Amino acid sequence: MKLSYYPGCSLEGTALDYDHSVREVCLTLDIELIDIPDWNCCGASSAHMTDHEVGMRLPIRNLLLARELGHNILVPCAACFQRLKAADRALRADPLRWDVQEYAPDYEIIHITRFLAGEDILQTIHSAITRSLDDLPLACYYGCLSLRNPHITGAPNWEMPDTLERIVTALGARPVDWSHRTECCSGSLTMARPDITEKLVGDIAVAARRAGAQALVTDCPMCQANVESRQVCKIEGEVCLPVFFATELIVAAISGHYPESQQKTHLISPEILRGTLAENATVKEESL
């Protein structure tokens, strides 16, 4: 299988580890990722919040470049997915408005989580696992942009999604039942209003801990960075929760280990994952 790949800016910067894990998972699944040549920033959030014209023309350019490749487009970043889907919708409705003579490609713009949660893909992932994440309680956190507005994203169950839950279940982990899976983390306000961000992130972390989660799992680089950087443990003995990318967990379960170099990419210690893998290895050795 060949897929066009749009990593976006975050995956070449603060979420470089996300990009690495996406590529590694696709390599395991025998999927060839073809980077869209000369791709540019999609404009989230700086452009589309300030200038609609620029905010649309940036992702439109990427779609026109991808059209030449002729493959479905895989997008890991939730914000990039939102902007590319919005641009695709605008182009199909009125291409001339955007100086495009004709636009009717048969490709799909696919968010990474929806792709990995497909039944055939999940079966392949499950069969490749060398160490399961034995009942590790995880809070699956979607945030806003990969799901809403459903008229743009096409998400069939934007209020009660289950794709991340299906992925972590296939890895042997246990998704907890909790209240804040689609609540906003206020990523766009993290610099301008850190007080608001800390409050919203705090609500998310409290809800996850209350449900029994020992970590969160997400598919949004902004959510991952924001929830880890703005999470504050104010009560003595309270443990801050690391936030993993779903693809990061898949790589760990397939490889059977979590390298120290990967741990350094987190602001909150991800030792819980390394410990789970090590404990699982010990259990397997004892059973032999």
ZAVO-966856 format. One record per residue (C-alpha): residue in one letter; x, y, z. Coordinates in steps of 0.001 Angstrom, whole numbers, plus 500000, padded with zeros to 6 digits. Each point is the difference from the previous one (the first is absolute). Layout:
N
<pt><residu>A</residu><x>X</x><y>Y</y><z>Z</z></pt>
...
This chain:
288
<pt><residu>M</residu><x>500000</x><y>500000</y><z>500000</z></pt>
<pt><residu>K</residu><x>501177</x><y>503510</y><z>499172</z></pt>
<pt><residu>L</residu><x>498783</x><y>503123</y><z>501784</z></pt>
<pt><residu>S</residu><x>500846</x><y>503644</y><z>499517</z></pt>
<pt><residu>Y</residu><x>501309</x><y>501374</y><z>503282</z></pt>
<pt><residu>Y</residu><x>499470</x><y>503452</y><z>501432</z></pt>
<pt><residu>P</residu><x>501957</x><y>500272</y><z>503282</z></pt>
<pt><residu>G</residu><x>499412</x><y>503708</y><z>500622</z></pt>
<pt><residu>C</residu><x>502221</x><y>502369</y><z>501941</z></pt>
<pt><residu>S</residu><x>499614</x><y>498564</y><z>503517</z></pt>
<pt><residu>L</residu><x>501261</x><y>496594</y><z>498917</z></pt>
<pt><residu>E</residu><x>503192</x><y>501625</y><z>498746</z></pt>
<pt><residu>G</residu><x>500445</x><y>501914</y><z>503272</z></pt>
<pt><residu>T</residu><x>498604</x><y>499439</y><z>503466</z></pt>
<pt><residu>A</residu><x>498329</x><y>496718</y><z>498993</z></pt>
<pt><residu>L</residu><x>502847</x><y>498524</y><z>497984</z></pt>
<pt><residu>D</residu><x>499655</x><y>496796</y><z>502025</z></pt>
<pt><residu>Y</residu><x>496397</x><y>499726</y><z>498794</z></pt>
<pt><residu>D</residu><x>501213</x><y>500083</y><z>496410</z></pt>
<pt><residu>H</residu><x>502576</x><y>497306</y><z>500729</z></pt>
<pt><residu>S</residu><x>497401</x><y>497717</y><z>501572</z></pt>
<pt><residu>V</residu><x>497534</x><y>500507</y><z>497126</z></pt>
<pt><residu>R</residu><x>502668</x><y>499075</y><z>497473</z></pt>
<pt><residu>E</residu><x>501083</x><y>496984</y><z>502033</z></pt>
<pt><residu>V</residu><x>496448</x><y>498710</y><z>500356</z></pt>
<pt><residu>C</residu><x>499388</x><y>500388</y><z>496258</z></pt>
<pt><residu>L</residu><x>503253</x><y>498186</y><z>499241</z></pt>
<pt><residu>T</residu><x>498816</x><y>497105</y><z>502182</z></pt>
<pt><residu>L</residu><x>496664</x><y>499985</y><z>498159</z></pt>
<pt><residu>D</residu><x>501789</x><y>499953</y><z>496625</z></pt>
<pt><residu>I</residu><x>498568</x><y>503415</y><z>499091</z></pt>
<pt><residu>E</residu><x>502121</x><y>502301</y><z>497849</z></pt>
<pt><residu>L</residu><x>499666</x><y>503631</y><z>501038</z></pt>
<pt><residu>I</residu><x>500706</x><y>502484</y><z>497236</z></pt>
<pt><residu>D</residu><x>500602</x><y>503493</y><z>501368</z></pt>
<pt><residu>I</residu><x>498080</x><y>502658</y><z>498101</z></pt>
<pt><residu>P</residu><x>502803</x><y>501841</y><z>498173</z></pt>
<pt><residu>D</residu><x>500658</x><y>503586</y><z>501073</z></pt>
<pt><residu>W</residu><x>497078</x><y>499977</y><z>502443</z></pt>
<pt><residu>N</residu><x>499406</x><y>503156</y><z>502035</z></pt>
<pt><residu>C</residu><x>498452</x><y>500919</y><z>503346</z></pt>
<pt><residu>C</residu><x>496226</x><y>499425</y><z>500078</z></pt>
<pt><residu>G</residu><x>499422</x><y>503304</y><z>501802</z></pt>
<pt><residu>A</residu><x>498690</x><y>498648</y><z>503290</z></pt>
<pt><residu>S</residu><x>499534</x><y>501914</y><z>502171</z></pt>
<pt><residu>S</residu><x>501780</x><y>503240</y><z>499097</z></pt>
<pt><residu>A</residu><x>498596</x><y>500485</y><z>496494</z></pt>
<pt><residu>H</residu><x>496424</x><y>498797</y><z>500158</z></pt>
<pt><residu>M</residu><x>499339</x><y>501964</y><z>503202</z></pt>
<pt><residu>T</residu><x>501137</x><y>503292</y><z>498458</z></pt>
<pt><residu>D</residu><x>499484</x><y>499875</y><z>496231</z></pt>
<pt><residu>H</residu><x>497459</x><y>497655</y><z>498396</z></pt>
<pt><residu>E</residu><x>501471</x><y>500373</y><z>496516</z></pt>
<pt><residu>V</residu><x>503516</x><y>499035</y><z>501072</z></pt>
<pt><residu>G</residu><x>498641</x><y>497369</y><z>502347</z></pt>
<pt><residu>M</residu><x>498329</x><y>498240</y><z>497069</z></pt>
<pt><residu>R</residu><x>502630</x><y>500476</y><z>497302</z></pt>
<pt><residu>L</residu><x>502763</x><y>498415</y><z>502095</z></pt>
<pt><residu>P</residu><x>498317</x><y>496572</y><z>500310</z></pt>
<pt><residu>I</residu><x>498575</x><y>500269</y><z>496479</z></pt>
<pt><residu>R</residu><x>503545</x><y>500146</y><z>498624</z></pt>
<pt><residu>N</residu><x>500816</x><y>496761</y><z>501833</z></pt>
<pt><residu>L</residu><x>496944</x><y>498272</y><z>498564</z></pt>
<pt><residu>L</residu><x>500906</x><y>501024</y><z>496458</z></pt>
<pt><residu>L</residu><x>503499</x><y>498590</y><z>500535</z></pt>
<pt><residu>A</residu><x>498539</x><y>496780</y><z>501414</z></pt>
<pt><residu>R</residu><x>497646</x><y>499698</y><z>497038</z></pt>
<pt><residu>E</residu><x>503013</x><y>499398</y><z>497780</z></pt>
<pt><residu>L</residu><x>500989</x><y>496944</y><z>502066</z></pt>
<pt><residu>G</residu><x>496564</x><y>498402</y><z>499754</z></pt>
<pt><residu>H</residu><x>499984</x><y>498218</y><z>503385</z></pt>
<pt><residu>N</residu><x>497862</x><y>500357</y><z>503103</z></pt>
<pt><residu>I</residu><x>501521</x><y>502537</y><z>502402</z></pt>
<pt><residu>L</residu><x>501002</x><y>498870</y><z>503489</z></pt>
<pt><residu>V</residu><x>500037</x><y>502822</y><z>502577</z></pt>
<pt><residu>P</residu><x>501223</x><y>499456</y><z>503607</z></pt>
<pt><residu>C</residu><x>499423</x><y>503528</y><z>501342</z></pt>
<pt><residu>A</residu><x>496420</x><y>500799</y><z>501046</z></pt>
<pt><residu>A</residu><x>500300</x><y>503693</y><z>499111</z></pt>
<pt><residu>C</residu><x>501494</x><y>499254</y><z>496579</z></pt>
<pt><residu>F</residu><x>497262</x><y>497438</y><z>499360</z></pt>
<pt><residu>Q</residu><x>497348</x><y>502601</y><z>500858</z></pt>
<pt><residu>R</residu><x>501484</x><y>502600</y><z>497636</z></pt>
<pt><residu>L</residu><x>500553</x><y>497591</y><z>497083</z></pt>
<pt><residu>K</residu><x>496437</x><y>498695</y><z>500323</z></pt>
<pt><residu>A</residu><x>498637</x><y>503563</y><z>500058</z></pt>
<pt><residu>A</residu><x>502026</x><y>500882</y><z>496902</z></pt>
<pt><residu>D</residu><x>498851</x><y>496862</y><z>498199</z></pt>
<pt><residu>R</residu><x>496368</x><y>500837</y><z>500772</z></pt>
<pt><residu>A</residu><x>500432</x><y>503573</y><z>498717</z></pt>
<pt><residu>L</residu><x>501727</x><y>498858</y><z>496814</z></pt>
<pt><residu>R</residu><x>497353</x><y>497412</y><z>499160</z></pt>
<pt><residu>A</residu><x>497222</x><y>502538</y><z>500564</z></pt>
<pt><residu>D</residu><x>501484</x><y>502813</y><z>497884</z></pt>
<pt><residu>P</residu><x>503451</x><y>499427</y><z>498450</z></pt>
<pt><residu>L</residu><x>499877</x><y>503185</y><z>497940</z></pt>
<pt><residu>R</residu><x>499730</x><y>502045</y><z>503191</z></pt>
<pt><residu>W</residu><x>503520</x><y>498791</y><z>500737</z></pt>
<pt><residu>D</residu><x>501335</x><y>500427</y><z>496450</z></pt>
<pt><residu>V</residu><x>499848</x><y>496253</y><z>499277</z></pt>
<pt><residu>Q</residu><x>498416</x><y>498995</y><z>496690</z></pt>
<pt><residu>E</residu><x>498933</x><y>496535</y><z>501073</z></pt>
<pt><residu>Y</residu><x>500201</x><y>498053</y><z>503229</z></pt>
<pt><residu>A</residu><x>498521</x><y>496531</y><z>500339</z></pt>
<pt><residu>P</residu><x>502744</x><y>497677</y><z>501299</z></pt>
<pt><residu>D</residu><x>499070</x><y>496528</y><z>501215</z></pt>
<pt><residu>Y</residu><x>502420</x><y>500048</y><z>502927</z></pt>
<pt><residu>E</residu><x>498935</x><y>500076</y><z>503648</z></pt>
<pt><residu>I</residu><x>501523</x><y>502045</y><z>502809</z></pt>
<pt><residu>I</residu><x>500414</x><y>497535</y><z>502854</z></pt>
<pt><residu>H</residu><x>500854</x><y>500715</y><z>503610</z></pt>
<pt><residu>I</residu><x>502551</x><y>497583</y><z>501434</z></pt>
<pt><residu>T</residu><x>497785</x><y>498702</y><z>502818</z></pt>
<pt><residu>R</residu><x>497050</x><y>499183</y><z>497780</z></pt>
<pt><residu>F</residu><x>502377</x><y>498207</y><z>497657</z></pt>
<pt><residu>L</residu><x>501695</x><y>497937</y><z>502716</z></pt>
<pt><residu>A</residu><x>496659</x><y>499100</y><z>501599</z></pt>
<pt><residu>G</residu><x>498844</x><y>498199</y><z>496853</z></pt>
<pt><residu>E</residu><x>499323</x><y>496320</y><z>500627</z></pt>
<pt><residu>D</residu><x>502620</x><y>498620</y><z>497599</z></pt>
<pt><residu>I</residu><x>502695</x><y>502406</y><z>501209</z></pt>
<pt><residu>L</residu><x>499243</x><y>499204</y><z>503650</z></pt>
<pt><residu>Q</residu><x>500286</x><y>496280</y><z>499329</z></pt>
<pt><residu>T</residu><x>503408</x><y>500525</y><z>498392</z></pt>
<pt><residu>I</residu><x>501163</x><y>502121</y><z>502938</z></pt>
<pt><residu>H</residu><x>498716</x><y>497469</y><z>502523</z></pt>
<pt><residu>S</residu><x>501812</x><y>497128</y><z>498289</z></pt>
<pt><residu>A</residu><x>503284</x><y>501961</y><z>500052</z></pt>
<pt><residu>I</residu><x>499969</x><y>500700</y><z>503760</z></pt>
<pt><residu>T</residu><x>502867</x><y>498471</y><z>501952</z></pt>
<pt><residu>R</residu><x>499010</x><y>501368</y><z>503425</z></pt>
<pt><residu>S</residu><x>496470</x><y>501124</y><z>500789</z></pt>
<pt><residu>L</residu><x>499272</x><y>503016</y><z>502181</z></pt>
<pt><residu>D</residu><x>498420</x><y>497654</y><z>502562</z></pt>
<pt><residu>D</residu><x>496900</x><y>501767</y><z>501288</z></pt>
<pt><residu>L</residu><x>501744</x><y>503406</y><z>500240</z></pt>
<pt><residu>P</residu><x>497150</x><y>502458</y><z>500762</z></pt>
<pt><residu>L</residu><x>500027</x><y>502813</y><z>497431</z></pt>
<pt><residu>A</residu><x>497748</x><y>503016</y><z>499445</z></pt>
<pt><residu>C</residu><x>499473</x><y>500441</y><z>496250</z></pt>
<pt><residu>Y</residu><x>500032</x><y>503726</y><z>499289</z></pt>
<pt><residu>Y</residu><x>498849</x><y>501307</y><z>496601</z></pt>
<pt><residu>G</residu><x>499770</x><y>503739</y><z>500567</z></pt>
<pt><residu>C</residu><x>498103</x><y>502102</y><z>497446</z></pt>
<pt><residu>L</residu><x>501434</x><y>500158</y><z>496540</z></pt>
<pt><residu>S</residu><x>500010</x><y>496474</y><z>498573</z></pt>
<pt><residu>L</residu><x>496276</x><y>499629</y><z>500759</z></pt>
<pt><residu>R</residu><x>498226</x><y>503356</y><z>499849</z></pt>
<pt><residu>N</residu><x>498331</x><y>501520</y><z>498034</z></pt>
<pt><residu>P</residu><x>498683</x><y>496659</y><z>498661</z></pt>
<pt><residu>H</residu><x>498787</x><y>501712</y><z>496796</z></pt>
<pt><residu>I</residu><x>503685</x><y>500563</y><z>499251</z></pt>
<pt><residu>T</residu><x>501718</x><y>497012</y><z>501626</z></pt>
<pt><residu>G</residu><x>497394</x><y>497418</y><z>499033</z></pt>
<pt><residu>A</residu><x>500286</x><y>498426</y><z>503457</z></pt>
<pt><residu>P</residu><x>496963</x><y>497751</y><z>500522</z></pt>
<pt><residu>N</residu><x>500151</x><y>500047</y><z>503816</z></pt>
<pt><residu>W</residu><x>501634</x><y>503281</y><z>500959</z></pt>
<pt><residu>E</residu><x>498510</x><y>500075</y><z>503501</z></pt>
<pt><residu>M</residu><x>500702</x><y>496362</y><z>500909</z></pt>
<pt><residu>P</residu><x>502984</x><y>498910</y><z>497892</z></pt>
<pt><residu>D</residu><x>501549</x><y>496578</y><z>500480</z></pt>
<pt><residu>T</residu><x>502914</x><y>499779</y><z>497556</z></pt>
<pt><residu>L</residu><x>502741</x><y>500597</y><z>502585</z></pt>
<pt><residu>E</residu><x>498277</x><y>497565</y><z>502347</z></pt>
<pt><residu>R</residu><x>500059</x><y>497342</y><z>497299</z></pt>
<pt><residu>I</residu><x>503706</x><y>500545</y><z>499414</z></pt>
<pt><residu>V</residu><x>501078</x><y>499842</y><z>503648</z></pt>
<pt><residu>T</residu><x>497765</x><y>496953</y><z>500594</z></pt>
<pt><residu>A</residu><x>501758</x><y>498216</y><z>497124</z></pt>
<pt><residu>L</residu><x>503301</x><y>500742</y><z>501767</z></pt>
<pt><residu>G</residu><x>498752</x><y>498345</y><z>503198</z></pt>
<pt><residu>A</residu><x>499460</x><y>503250</y><z>501939</z></pt>
<pt><residu>R</residu><x>496726</x><y>500920</y><z>501703</z></pt>
<pt><residu>P</residu><x>498229</x><y>503206</y><z>498913</z></pt>
<pt><residu>V</residu><x>498271</x><y>501580</y><z>502986</z></pt>
<pt><residu>D</residu><x>496488</x><y>501384</y><z>499868</z></pt>
<pt><residu>W</residu><x>500312</x><y>503729</y><z>500615</z></pt>
<pt><residu>S</residu><x>498325</x><y>503352</y><z>499383</z></pt>
<pt><residu>H</residu><x>502548</x><y>502238</y><z>498244</z></pt>
<pt><residu>R</residu><x>501044</x><y>498098</y><z>496896</z></pt>
<pt><residu>T</residu><x>498883</x><y>502751</y><z>497600</z></pt>
<pt><residu>E</residu><x>500403</x><y>503068</y><z>502228</z></pt>
<pt><residu>C</residu><x>502184</x><y>502841</y><z>498710</z></pt>
<pt><residu>C</residu><x>503475</x><y>500352</y><z>501554</z></pt>
<pt><residu>S</residu><x>500115</x><y>503676</y><z>498877</z></pt>
<pt><residu>G</residu><x>503138</x><y>499469</y><z>497953</z></pt>
<pt><residu>S</residu><x>499455</x><y>503247</y><z>498094</z></pt>
<pt><residu>L</residu><x>500032</x><y>501950</y><z>503283</z></pt>
<pt><residu>T</residu><x>503038</x><y>498364</y><z>501564</z></pt>
<pt><residu>M</residu><x>502221</x><y>503053</y><z>499468</z></pt>
<pt><residu>A</residu><x>497423</x><y>502800</y><z>500164</z></pt>
<pt><residu>R</residu><x>497974</x><y>498759</y><z>502990</z></pt>
<pt><residu>P</residu><x>501974</x><y>497364</y><z>501926</z></pt>
<pt><residu>D</residu><x>497584</x><y>500418</y><z>502917</z></pt>
<pt><residu>I</residu><x>497107</x><y>498717</y><z>497896</z></pt>
<pt><residu>T</residu><x>502146</x><y>497233</y><z>498557</z></pt>
<pt><residu>E</residu><x>501146</x><y>498803</y><z>503407</z></pt>
<pt><residu>K</residu><x>496378</x><y>499852</y><z>501180</z></pt>
<pt><residu>L</residu><x>498765</x><y>497997</y><z>497000</z></pt>
<pt><residu>V</residu><x>503010</x><y>497668</y><z>499974</z></pt>
<pt><residu>G</residu><x>499562</x><y>499538</y><z>503742</z></pt>
<pt><residu>D</residu><x>496377</x><y>498940</y><z>499488</z></pt>
<pt><residu>I</residu><x>501096</x><y>497454</y><z>497393</z></pt>
<pt><residu>A</residu><x>502723</x><y>498543</y><z>502239</z></pt>
<pt><residu>V</residu><x>497704</x><y>499814</y><z>503035</z></pt>
<pt><residu>A</residu><x>497324</x><y>498208</y><z>497980</z></pt>
<pt><residu>A</residu><x>502549</x><y>497504</y><z>498660</z></pt>
<pt><residu>R</residu><x>501406</x><y>499260</y><z>503458</z></pt>
<pt><residu>R</residu><x>496506</x><y>499695</y><z>501463</z></pt>
<pt><residu>A</residu><x>499220</x><y>497340</y><z>497365</z></pt>
<pt><residu>G</residu><x>503101</x><y>498046</y><z>501037</z></pt>
<pt><residu>A</residu><x>502251</x><y>500856</y><z>497039</z></pt>
<pt><residu>Q</residu><x>503761</x><y>499888</y><z>500441</z></pt>
<pt><residu>A</residu><x>500656</x><y>501860</y><z>496730</z></pt>
<pt><residu>L</residu><x>498205</x><y>501615</y><z>497080</z></pt>
<pt><residu>V</residu><x>500229</x><y>499090</y><z>496334</z></pt>
<pt><residu>T</residu><x>499297</x><y>502474</y><z>497208</z></pt>
<pt><residu>D</residu><x>500449</x><y>500592</y><z>496273</z></pt>
<pt><residu>C</residu><x>500436</x><y>503780</y><z>500098</z></pt>
<pt><residu>P</residu><x>503496</x><y>501532</y><z>500357</z></pt>
<pt><residu>M</residu><x>498571</x><y>503226</y><z>501453</z></pt>
<pt><residu>C</residu><x>498008</x><y>498073</y><z>502622</z></pt>
<pt><residu>Q</residu><x>502999</x><y>497852</y><z>500892</z></pt>
<pt><residu>A</residu><x>502302</x><y>502976</y><z>500525</z></pt>
<pt><residu>N</residu><x>497366</x><y>502125</y><z>501708</z></pt>
<pt><residu>V</residu><x>498736</x><y>497408</y><z>502481</z></pt>
<pt><residu>E</residu><x>503525</x><y>499016</y><z>501028</z></pt>
<pt><residu>S</residu><x>501390</x><y>503538</y><z>500222</z></pt>
<pt><residu>R</residu><x>497001</x><y>501588</y><z>501776</z></pt>
<pt><residu>Q</residu><x>499168</x><y>497162</y><z>502359</z></pt>
<pt><residu>V</residu><x>500667</x><y>500951</y><z>503620</z></pt>
<pt><residu>C</residu><x>499733</x><y>497610</y><z>502953</z></pt>
<pt><residu>K</residu><x>498963</x><y>502159</y><z>502956</z></pt>
<pt><residu>I</residu><x>499046</x><y>497334</y><z>502536</z></pt>
<pt><residu>E</residu><x>502711</x><y>498164</y><z>501926</z></pt>
<pt><residu>G</residu><x>500412</x><y>496516</y><z>498595</z></pt>
<pt><residu>E</residu><x>498118</x><y>500843</y><z>496800</z></pt>
<pt><residu>V</residu><x>501643</x><y>498534</y><z>496914</z></pt>
<pt><residu>C</residu><x>500137</x><y>501889</y><z>496713</z></pt>
<pt><residu>L</residu><x>498993</x><y>497846</y><z>497037</z></pt>
<pt><residu>P</residu><x>502181</x><y>499573</y><z>496899</z></pt>
<pt><residu>V</residu><x>498323</x><y>500356</y><z>496604</z></pt>
<pt><residu>F</residu><x>500946</x><y>497451</y><z>497342</z></pt>
<pt><residu>F</residu><x>499324</x><y>500014</y><z>496291</z></pt>
<pt><residu>A</residu><x>498055</x><y>496932</y><z>498877</z></pt>
<pt><residu>T</residu><x>502708</x><y>499179</y><z>497468</z></pt>
<pt><residu>E</residu><x>502603</x><y>500253</y><z>502758</z></pt>
<pt><residu>L</residu><x>498164</x><y>497250</y><z>501910</z></pt>
<pt><residu>I</residu><x>499708</x><y>497845</y><z>496883</z></pt>
<pt><residu>V</residu><x>503756</x><y>500182</y><z>499388</z></pt>
<pt><residu>A</residu><x>500694</x><y>499114</y><z>503647</z></pt>
<pt><residu>A</residu><x>497666</x><y>496983</y><z>499931</z></pt>
<pt><residu>I</residu><x>501406</x><y>498733</y><z>496707</z></pt>
<pt><residu>S</residu><x>503672</x><y>500526</y><z>500884</z></pt>
<pt><residu>G</residu><x>499504</x><y>498838</y><z>503582</z></pt>
<pt><residu>H</residu><x>501930</x><y>502861</y><z>501576</z></pt>
<pt><residu>Y</residu><x>499945</x><y>503738</y><z>500583</z></pt>
<pt><residu>P</residu><x>503435</x><y>501555</y><z>499479</z></pt>
<pt><residu>E</residu><x>501449</x><y>502607</y><z>502309</z></pt>
<pt><residu>S</residu><x>500412</x><y>502406</y><z>497095</z></pt>
<pt><residu>Q</residu><x>496226</x><y>499955</y><z>499501</z></pt>
<pt><residu>Q</residu><x>499370</x><y>500795</y><z>503662</z></pt>
<pt><residu>K</residu><x>501953</x><y>503247</y><z>499613</z></pt>
<pt><residu>T</residu><x>497344</x><y>501347</y><z>497622</z></pt>
<pt><residu>H</residu><x>497484</x><y>500173</y><z>502868</z></pt>
<pt><residu>L</residu><x>499675</x><y>502785</y><z>502542</z></pt>
<pt><residu>I</residu><x>498325</x><y>497584</y><z>502441</z></pt>
<pt><residu>S</residu><x>501765</x><y>496719</y><z>500712</z></pt>
<pt><residu>P</residu><x>498611</x><y>497187</y><z>497807</z></pt>
<pt><residu>E</residu><x>501535</x><y>497347</y><z>502262</z></pt>
<pt><residu>I</residu><x>496580</x><y>498349</y><z>500386</z></pt>
<pt><residu>L</residu><x>500241</x><y>498697</y><z>496417</z></pt>
<pt><residu>R</residu><x>503544</x><y>498747</y><z>500344</z></pt>
<pt><residu>G</residu><x>499081</x><y>498346</y><z>503286</z></pt>
<pt><residu>T</residu><x>496964</x><y>498307</y><z>498460</z></pt>
<pt><residu>L</residu><x>502079</x><y>498552</y><z>497165</z></pt>
<pt><residu>A</residu><x>502705</x><y>498823</y><z>502402</z></pt>
<pt><residu>E</residu><x>497452</x><y>498422</y><z>502342</z></pt>
<pt><residu>N</residu><x>498336</x><y>498250</y><z>497091</z></pt>
<pt><residu>A</residu><x>503350</x><y>498570</y><z>498920</z></pt>
<pt><residu>T</residu><x>500602</x><y>498710</y><z>503536</z></pt>
<pt><residu>V</residu><x>496581</x><y>498348</y><z>500114</z></pt>
<pt><residu>K</residu><x>500659</x><y>498298</y><z>496670</z></pt>
<pt><residu>E</residu><x>503399</x><y>498738</y><z>501129</z></pt>
<pt><residu>E</residu><x>498512</x><y>498611</y><z>503216</z></pt>
<pt><residu>S</residu><x>497243</x><y>498252</y><z>498071</z></pt>
<pt><residu>L</residu><x>502625</x><y>498246</y><z>497901</z></pt>
